Amino acid sequence: MRKNICGIQQIGVGVSDAQAAWKWYRQQFGMDIKVFEDTAVAELMLPHTDNQTRERYAALAMNFEGGGGFEIWQHTGMESRPPVFDVQMGDLGIGICKLKCRDVGRAYATHKERGLDVLGDLSNDPNGNPHYYIRDPYNNIFEVVANDNSYRKQKSLTGGVLGAVIGVSNMDEAKKVYADILEYDDVVFDQTENFKDFNGLPGAGQKYRRVLLRHSKNRMGPFSNLLGPTEIELVQAIDRPGRKIYEDRIWGELGFIHLCFDIIGMNHLKSECKEKGFPFTVDSSSDSSTFDMGKAAGSFSYIEDKDGTLIEFVETHKIPIMERLGIYMDVTKRDQEKPLPDWMLSFMKFGRVKD
């Protein structure tokens, strides 16, 4: 099976209290569909955990509006640390998670009314698209972006993950991963200036190069309709060198720990990444054909971009449809590029967590 990037499956969010964080994400972003919940030892991530196995809790939460999910992640065998410095725009790594939203004005007004930490004003990005930024109680920043692509309209203020804002040190080197391997080949804008819509963000008032990338071809795969189209925004600080957000820390500590893509054709992807200078740093399929995570199963791998930002790839083999009734879906037994029918995905609503 050839390589196929199907969409952003999830963004990893490292927090100090996973249950409290998940409740906040349900209430503010509608991330209330539980795909899996699991407590185990991260045995395969040694290259990114100081060569030690780490106990952890992880839950994958999604929003039926569509978009990627949150892998809410907490170290349980150690106390997770925040960044060792005050992170600004353009520092190296995933700085902001983008969320899709059908009604940005309504979401902005409601988040303000609730007294949440909204950063700056409702404004337009360089492409004229309305958006705003909001910080959660764990110092993670989210960008709420106007986007009409909805899988199923919900009452939630936002949908799921639309993409990420990633700090890079060299734009041309960064594109070797994001534009080439990940196939974000459509440059929406590429500008260098002091951006007014960054007002309210850490590092606002400085000069940045900012490139917004989208994919020109529709993503195809079992979950492509649910995950929807996505975008990556690369930000390079011009007046100062960026620092690595995970400097002197390990994977899974506080912040956005990785960006995960749902893919098909892991072996082909492995060959391509190695050939292009970004070999897998973690590869679950090297030990077994399927890796179990609670009630979900598949294979996963990681690469690093030139600045050490972690990109995860997951090839899904099995997911729970109605976990309480023991009903699971083996997605390997069907056309891998054909989207799952809506009636089948609708069973995921039975995994909704209510407060």
C-alpha positions as CSV (number, residue, x, y, z in Angstrom):
1,M,0.0,0.0,0.0
2,R,1.5,3.3,-1.0
3,K,1.9,6.2,1.4
4,N,-1.3,8.1,2.1
5,I,-1.6,11.0,4.6
6,C,-5.2,10.8,5.6
7,G,-5.4,13.8,8.0
8,I,-4.4,15.1,11.4
9,Q,-5.5,12.4,13.9
10,Q,-4.7,14.3,17.1
11,I,-2.3,16.7,18.8
12,G,-0.7,15.5,22.0
13,V,-1.4,17.8,25.0
14,G,0.8,17.3,28.0
15,V,-1.0,18.4,31.2
16,S,-0.5,18.0,35.0
17,D,-4.1,16.9,35.7
18,A,-5.6,15.0,32.8
19,Q,-9.1,14.6,34.2
20,A,-9.5,18.2,35.0
21,A,-8.0,19.3,31.7
22,W,-10.3,17.0,29.7
23,K,-13.3,18.4,31.5
24,W,-12.2,21.9,30.6
25,Y,-11.7,20.9,27.0
26,R,-15.2,19.3,26.9
27,Q,-16.8,22.4,28.3
28,Q,-14.9,25.0,26.2
29,F,-14.1,23.1,23.0
30,G,-16.6,20.3,22.9
31,M,-14.0,17.5,22.9
32,D,-16.4,15.0,24.4
33,I,-16.1,11.8,22.3
34,K,-13.9,9.3,24.0
35,V,-12.0,7.1,21.5
36,F,-9.8,5.5,24.0
37,E,-8.5,5.9,27.6
38,D,-5.5,4.0,28.8
39,T,-3.0,3.8,31.6
40,A,0.3,2.0,30.8
41,V,4.1,2.4,30.5
42,A,5.5,4.1,27.4
43,E,8.1,1.5,26.6
44,L,8.9,2.4,23.0
45,M,9.6,6.2,23.4
46,L,13.0,5.8,24.9
47,P,14.8,8.1,22.4
48,H,12.6,10.9,23.7
49,T,12.3,10.1,27.4
50,D,16.0,10.1,28.5
51,N,16.2,6.4,27.7
52,Q,13.8,5.5,30.5
53,T,10.4,3.9,30.4
54,R,7.7,6.2,31.7
55,E,4.3,5.6,33.3
56,R,1.6,7.6,31.7
57,Y,-2.2,8.1,31.3
58,A,-3.5,9.0,27.9
59,A,-7.0,9.6,26.5
60,L,-8.0,10.4,22.9
61,A,-10.9,12.9,22.8
62,M,-12.6,14.1,19.7
63,N,-15.4,16.5,18.6
64,F,-18.2,15.3,16.3
65,E,-18.0,18.7,14.5
66,G,-15.0,17.1,12.9
67,G,-11.3,17.8,13.0
68,G,-8.5,16.0,14.8
69,G,-8.6,15.1,18.5
70,F,-6.7,15.8,21.6
71,E,-4.4,13.1,23.0
72,I,-4.6,14.3,26.6
73,W,-1.4,13.0,28.2
74,Q,-0.1,13.0,31.7
75,H,3.0,11.5,33.3
76,T,2.0,9.4,36.3
77,G,5.4,8.3,37.4
78,M,7.0,11.8,37.6
79,E,5.9,15.4,37.9
80,S,5.7,17.1,34.5
81,R,7.7,20.3,34.2
82,P,6.8,23.4,32.3
83,P,9.2,25.0,29.8
84,V,12.5,26.2,31.3
85,F,12.0,29.7,29.8
86,D,9.1,32.0,28.8
87,V,8.1,30.7,25.4
88,Q,7.4,33.3,22.7
89,M,6.1,33.1,19.1
90,G,8.8,31.6,16.9
91,D,10.3,29.4,19.6
92,L,11.0,26.0,18.2
93,G,8.2,23.4,18.4
94,I,4.4,23.3,18.5
95,G,3.4,26.6,20.0
96,I,-0.3,26.8,19.2
97,C,-3.1,24.3,18.4
98,K,-5.6,25.5,15.7
99,L,-9.3,24.7,16.2
100,K,-11.9,24.9,13.5
101,C,-15.0,27.0,14.2
102,R,-18.2,27.7,12.3
103,D,-19.1,30.9,14.2
104,V,-15.9,32.7,15.5
105,G,-17.8,35.7,16.7
106,R,-20.1,33.7,18.9
107,A,-17.2,31.6,20.3
108,Y,-15.2,34.7,21.0
109,A,-18.0,36.5,22.8
110,T,-18.9,33.4,24.8
111,H,-15.3,32.7,25.9
112,K,-15.0,36.4,26.9
113,E,-18.3,36.2,28.9
114,R,-17.0,33.2,30.7
115,G,-14.0,35.1,31.9
116,L,-11.5,32.9,30.1
117,D,-7.9,33.9,29.2
118,V,-8.6,35.3,25.7
119,L,-5.4,36.8,24.3
120,G,-6.0,40.0,22.3
121,D,-9.0,40.8,20.2
122,L,-11.0,39.1,17.5
123,S,-9.0,39.9,14.3
124,N,-8.1,38.7,10.8
125,D,-5.0,36.8,9.8
126,P,-3.0,37.9,6.7
127,N,-5.4,36.0,4.5
128,G,-8.4,37.9,5.9
129,N,-9.7,35.0,7.9
130,P,-11.3,35.8,11.4
131,H,-9.5,34.2,14.4
132,Y,-8.6,34.7,18.0
133,Y,-6.3,33.1,20.6
134,I,-7.2,31.6,24.0
135,R,-5.0,30.1,26.7
136,D,-6.2,27.1,28.8
137,P,-5.5,26.8,32.6
138,Y,-2.3,24.8,31.7
139,N,-0.7,27.6,29.7
140,N,-1.4,26.0,26.3
141,I,-2.5,28.4,23.6
142,F,-5.3,27.6,21.1
143,E,-6.2,29.6,18.0
144,V,-9.9,29.5,17.1
145,V,-10.1,29.8,13.3
146,A,-13.1,30.5,11.1
147,N,-13.8,27.3,9.1
148,D,-17.1,26.2,7.6
149,N,-16.0,22.5,7.1
150,S,-18.2,20.6,9.6
151,Y,-18.7,16.9,9.8
152,R,-21.8,17.0,12.0
153,K,-23.1,20.3,13.5
154,Q,-22.9,20.3,17.3
155,K,-23.7,22.7,20.1
156,S,-20.1,23.1,21.0
157,L,-18.4,26.5,20.5
158,T,-15.6,25.0,18.3
159,G,-14.8,21.9,16.4
160,G,-11.7,19.8,16.6
161,V,-8.1,20.3,15.6
162,L,-7.6,22.2,12.3
163,G,-3.8,22.2,12.5
164,A,-0.9,23.8,14.4
165,V,1.4,26.8,14.6
166,I,5.0,25.5,14.6
167,G,8.1,27.6,15.4
168,V,11.0,26.9,13.0
169,S,14.6,28.1,12.7
170,N,14.8,27.9,8.9
171,M,11.7,28.1,6.7
172,D,13.3,26.3,3.7
173,E,14.5,23.4,5.9
174,A,11.1,23.1,7.6
175,K,9.3,22.8,4.3
176,K,11.2,19.6,3.6
177,V,9.0,17.9,6.2
178,Y,5.7,19.9,6.1
179,A,5.4,20.8,2.4
180,D,7.2,17.7,1.0
181,I,6.7,14.6,3.3
182,L,3.4,15.8,4.8
183,E,2.2,17.2,1.4
184,Y,1.2,20.7,2.5
185,D,1.9,22.0,-1.0
186,D,-0.4,25.1,-1.1
187,V,1.2,28.3,0.2
188,V,-1.7,30.5,1.3
189,F,0.5,33.3,2.4
190,D,4.2,34.0,3.1
191,Q,4.8,37.3,4.8
192,T,7.5,38.9,7.0
193,E,6.5,41.8,9.3
194,N,5.3,42.8,12.7
195,F,1.9,41.1,12.7
196,K,-0.9,43.1,14.4
197,D,-3.1,40.0,14.9
198,F,-0.3,38.5,17.1
199,N,-1.1,41.3,19.7
200,G,-1.7,39.6,23.0
201,L,0.6,36.7,22.3
202,P,3.9,36.1,24.0
203,G,6.5,37.8,21.7
204,A,4.1,40.1,20.0
205,G,5.6,43.3,18.6
206,Q,8.6,41.5,17.1
207,K,9.3,40.7,13.4
208,Y,8.4,37.2,12.1
209,R,8.2,35.3,8.8
210,R,4.9,33.6,8.7
211,V,3.9,30.9,6.2
212,L,0.5,29.2,6.1
213,L,0.4,25.9,4.3
214,R,-2.6,23.8,3.2
215,H,-2.9,20.7,1.0
216,S,-4.2,21.1,-2.5
217,K,-5.6,17.6,-2.8
218,N,-8.4,16.2,-0.6
219,R,-7.2,13.8,2.0
220,M,-8.5,10.2,1.5
221,G,-8.8,7.4,4.0
222,P,-11.2,5.7,6.5
223,F,-11.5,8.8,8.7
224,S,-10.8,11.5,6.2
225,N,-14.4,12.9,6.2
226,L,-14.3,13.2,10.0
227,L,-10.8,14.7,10.2
228,G,-11.4,17.1,7.3
229,P,-8.9,19.5,5.6
230,T,-6.1,20.9,7.7
231,E,-3.4,23.5,7.7
232,I,0.1,24.1,9.2
233,E,1.4,27.6,10.0
234,L,5.2,27.9,10.2
235,V,6.6,30.9,12.2
236,Q,10.2,32.0,12.1
237,A,11.5,34.7,14.5
238,I,13.6,37.2,12.5
239,D,15.2,39.4,15.2
240,R,16.3,36.6,17.6
241,P,17.1,32.9,17.4
242,G,14.3,30.6,18.5
243,R,14.8,28.3,21.5
244,K,13.5,24.7,21.7
245,I,10.3,24.6,23.7
246,Y,11.2,21.2,25.0
247,E,14.8,22.3,25.9
248,D,16.0,20.2,28.9
249,R,12.7,18.3,29.1
250,I,11.3,15.0,27.8
251,W,8.4,14.0,25.6
252,G,5.0,14.1,27.4
253,E,5.8,17.0,29.8
254,L,3.7,20.2,29.8
255,G,2.7,21.6,26.4
256,F,2.0,20.3,22.9
257,I,4.1,17.2,22.7
258,H,3.5,16.1,19.1
259,L,1.4,16.4,16.1
260,C,-0.1,13.1,14.9
261,F,-1.1,12.1,11.4
262,D,-3.5,9.3,10.5
263,I,-1.7,7.5,7.6
264,I,-1.8,4.4,5.4
265,G,1.3,2.7,4.1
266,M,3.7,2.8,7.0
267,N,6.5,0.9,5.3
268,H,6.4,3.2,2.3
269,L,6.5,6.2,4.5
270,K,9.4,4.8,6.5
271,S,11.4,4.4,3.3
272,E,10.6,7.9,2.1
273,C,11.4,9.6,5.5
274,K,14.8,7.8,5.6
275,E,15.6,8.7,2.0
276,K,14.8,12.4,2.7
277,G,16.9,12.6,5.8
278,F,14.2,12.2,8.5
279,P,14.4,8.5,9.6
280,F,12.0,7.1,12.1
281,T,13.2,7.7,15.7
282,V,10.5,5.3,17.1
283,D,8.8,2.5,15.1
284,S,6.4,0.2,16.9
285,S,6.1,-2.1,13.9
286,S,9.8,-3.1,14.3
287,D,8.7,-5.2,17.3
288,S,5.2,-6.2,16.3
289,S,2.7,-5.7,13.5
290,T,0.1,-4.2,15.8
291,F,0.5,-2.0,18.9
292,D,-2.4,-2.0,21.4
293,M,-3.4,1.2,23.3
294,G,-6.4,0.2,25.5
295,K,-9.2,-0.6,23.1
296,A,-7.5,0.8,20.0
297,A,-4.8,-0.8,18.0
298,G,-2.4,0.0,15.1
299,S,1.2,0.8,14.5
300,F,2.9,4.2,15.1
301,S,6.2,5.9,14.4
302,Y,7.8,9.3,15.0
303,I,10.2,11.6,13.1
304,E,11.7,14.9,14.1
305,D,11.8,18.0,12.0
306,K,15.1,19.9,11.7
307,D,14.3,21.6,15.1
308,G,13.4,18.5,17.0
309,T,9.6,18.9,16.8
310,L,8.0,15.5,17.0
311,I,5.7,14.3,14.2
312,E,3.8,11.1,14.9
313,F,2.3,8.7,12.3
314,V,-0.4,6.3,13.2
315,E,-1.7,3.5,11.0
316,T,-5.0,2.5,12.6
317,H,-6.0,-1.2,12.5
318,K,-8.8,-1.4,15.1
319,I,-11.0,1.2,16.9
320,P,-13.9,0.8,19.4
321,I,-17.3,1.6,17.9
322,M,-19.5,0.6,20.8
323,E,-17.0,-0.4,23.5
324,R,-19.7,-1.2,26.1
325,L,-21.1,-3.8,23.7
326,G,-17.7,-5.1,22.6
327,I,-18.1,-3.8,19.0
328,Y,-14.9,-2.9,17.3
329,M,-14.0,-2.0,13.7
330,D,-11.1,-3.7,11.9
331,V,-10.3,-1.1,9.3
332,T,-7.7,-3.3,7.6
333,K,-10.4,-5.4,6.1
334,R,-11.8,-2.7,3.8
335,D,-10.7,-0.3,1.1
336,Q,-8.1,1.7,2.9
337,E,-8.6,4.9,0.8
338,K,-12.4,4.9,1.0
339,P,-14.0,7.0,3.8
340,L,-16.0,5.1,6.4
341,P,-19.8,5.5,5.9
342,D,-21.5,8.1,8.1
343,W,-23.7,5.5,9.8
344,M,-20.6,3.6,11.0
345,L,-18.9,6.7,12.4
346,S,-22.1,7.8,14.1
347,F,-21.6,5.0,16.6
348,M,-18.7,7.0,18.0
349,K,-21.3,9.2,19.6
350,F,-22.0,6.4,22.1
351,G,-18.6,7.2,23.5
352,R,-19.6,10.8,24.5
353,V,-18.6,11.8,28.0
354,K,-21.2,14.0,29.7
355,D,-20.5,16.3,32.6
